[in-house]
Amino acid sequence: MKNLNYQKVAEKALSQIQKGAFLLVKAGSRINVMTIGWATIGFAWRKPVMMILVRSTRHTFGIIENAKSFSVSVPLKGFEKEIEFCGTQSGRDIDKFKECNLKTTPAQKITTPILDTPGIHLECRIVYKSAMNPKFLVADYHYLYPKKDYHTLYFGEIVACYKI
């Protein structure tokens, strides 16, 4: 495991996230993995922060609403089939870890694990969340929400960033 400066890997991580990366959430004994394709990495509240989005209709939403943290595992190559599967199947209906043969390993600083896969891993402590208000969304973005299932934005302080 090699510790990384989040700023130095942000561009590479965000480039891969556009193609898909894994979001893991855990609350109590409930854990889920889903694919994310939208995120930001920046600096707010005098801290390094990652913002991810989860739709209220997703199984993950029911878990992250009760979670204190999330992790993002960004594979730098491979995992295309697993990313597609975890982005098209619901944890309500199927064990995505089992179906994709994905293994977890404990995170360094949070209770939510990371995927035991080569790549960049970000551990984030949830510090703020906000449900989107569609009246504040510009009109030309409403097509992204044909079912009116708007995202909740989760801001996580990046407490660890490393490569395995």
C-alpha positions in Angstrom: 0.0 0.0 0.0 1.4 3.4 -1.0 0.0 6.6 0.5 -0.8 9.2 -2.2 -1.5 12.9 -2.2 -5.1 13.2 -3.3 -4.3 16.3 -5.4 -1.7 14.5 -7.4 -4.0 11.7 -8.3 -7.3 13.6 -8.7 -7.0 14.1 -12.4 -6.2 10.4 -13.0 -8.9 9.3 -10.6 -11.6 11.5 -12.1 -10.7 10.5 -15.6 -11.3 6.8 -14.6 -14.5 7.7 -12.6 -16.0 9.1 -15.9 -15.7 5.5 -17.2 -16.8 4.0 -13.9 -15.4 3.3 -10.4 -16.7 1.5 -7.4 -18.5 3.2 -4.5 -18.8 1.2 -1.3 -21.1 2.1 1.6 -21.7 0.4 4.9 -24.1 1.0 7.7 -24.3 -1.5 10.5 -24.0 -4.9 8.8 -25.4 -3.7 5.5 -22.9 -3.1 2.7 -23.2 -2.4 -0.9 -21.1 -1.6 -4.0 -22.3 0.4 -6.9 -20.8 2.0 -10.0 -20.3 5.8 -10.0 -19.6 7.9 -13.0 -20.0 11.4 -11.5 -17.9 12.8 -8.7 -15.7 15.7 -7.8 -12.5 16.1 -5.8 -11.6 19.4 -4.3 -11.1 21.5 -1.2 -13.8 22.8 1.1 -14.1 23.6 4.8 -10.3 23.7 4.9 -10.3 20.0 4.1 -9.7 17.7 1.0 -13.2 16.7 -0.1 -14.8 14.2 -2.5 -18.4 14.7 -3.5 -20.4 11.8 -4.9 -24.0 11.5 -6.0 -26.6 8.8 -5.2 -30.1 8.7 -6.5 -32.8 8.2 -3.9 -34.2 5.3 -5.9 -31.0 3.3 -5.6 -30.5 0.5 -3.0 -27.2 2.2 -2.0 -29.2 5.3 -0.9 -30.9 3.4 1.9 -27.5 2.4 3.2 -25.6 5.6 2.8 -28.3 7.6 4.5 -27.3 5.8 7.7 -23.6 5.6 7.0 -20.8 7.8 8.4 -18.4 7.1 5.6 -17.9 5.8 2.0 -15.0 4.6 0.0 -14.3 4.9 -3.7 -12.1 2.3 -5.3 -10.8 3.4 -8.7 -9.4 0.6 -10.8 -6.8 1.9 -13.2 -7.3 -0.9 -15.7 -9.6 -3.8 -16.2 -12.8 -4.4 -14.3 -14.9 -3.2 -17.2 -17.4 -6.1 -16.8 -17.6 -5.6 -13.1 -18.1 -1.9 -13.4 -20.9 -2.5 -15.9 -22.5 -5.2 -13.8 -22.4 -3.1 -10.6 -23.9 -0.2 -12.5 -26.8 -2.1 -13.9 -27.8 -4.5 -11.1 -29.3 -3.7 -7.8 -28.0 -4.9 -4.4 -31.7 -5.3 -3.5 -31.9 -8.3 -5.8 -28.4 -9.7 -6.1 -25.1 -10.0 -4.2 -22.8 -8.0 -6.5 -19.7 -9.0 -4.5 -20.4 -12.7 -5.1 -21.5 -12.3 -8.7 -18.5 -10.3 -9.7 -16.1 -12.1 -7.4 -15.2 -8.8 -5.7 -13.5 -9.0 -2.3 -13.2 -6.3 0.3 -10.4 -5.5 2.7 -10.6 -3.2 5.7 -10.0 0.5 5.1 -7.2 2.3 7.0 -9.3 5.0 8.7 -13.1 4.3 8.2 -15.4 1.4 8.9 -16.5 1.1 5.3 -14.1 -1.3 3.5 -12.4 -0.8 0.1 -12.3 -3.3 -2.7 -9.3 -5.5 -2.6 -8.3 -4.5 -6.2 -5.3 -2.7 -7.7 -6.0 1.0 -8.1 -6.5 4.3 -6.2 -8.6 4.1 -3.1 -10.2 7.1 -1.3 -11.6 6.8 2.2 -14.1 9.5 3.0 -15.9 10.6 6.2 -19.3 12.0 5.3 -19.4 15.6 6.5 -22.4 17.0 4.6 -25.3 15.8 2.4 -27.9 17.7 0.4 -30.8 16.5 -1.6 -31.0 18.2 -5.0 -33.8 20.7 -5.4 -34.9 20.5 -9.1 -36.0 24.1 -9.1 -32.3 25.1 -8.8 -31.2 22.9 -11.7 -30.8 24.6 -15.0 -33.5 23.6 -17.5 -31.1 21.9 -20.0 -30.0 19.4 -17.4 -33.5 18.1 -16.5 -33.3 15.5 -19.3 -30.9 13.6 -17.1 -33.8 13.0 -14.7 -36.7 11.7 -16.8 -38.0 9.8 -13.8 -37.6 12.8 -11.5 -35.3 10.7 -9.3 -32.8 13.4 -8.3 -29.5 12.7 -6.6 -28.5 13.4 -3.1 -25.0 14.9 -2.9 -22.6 13.4 -0.3 -19.5 15.3 0.7 -16.8 13.2 2.2 -13.6 14.5 3.8 -10.8 12.5 2.3 -9.2 10.9 5.3 -6.9 8.5 3.3 -5.8 8.1 -0.3 -3.6 5.3 -1.4 -2.7 2.9 -4.1 -2.6 -0.9 -3.9 
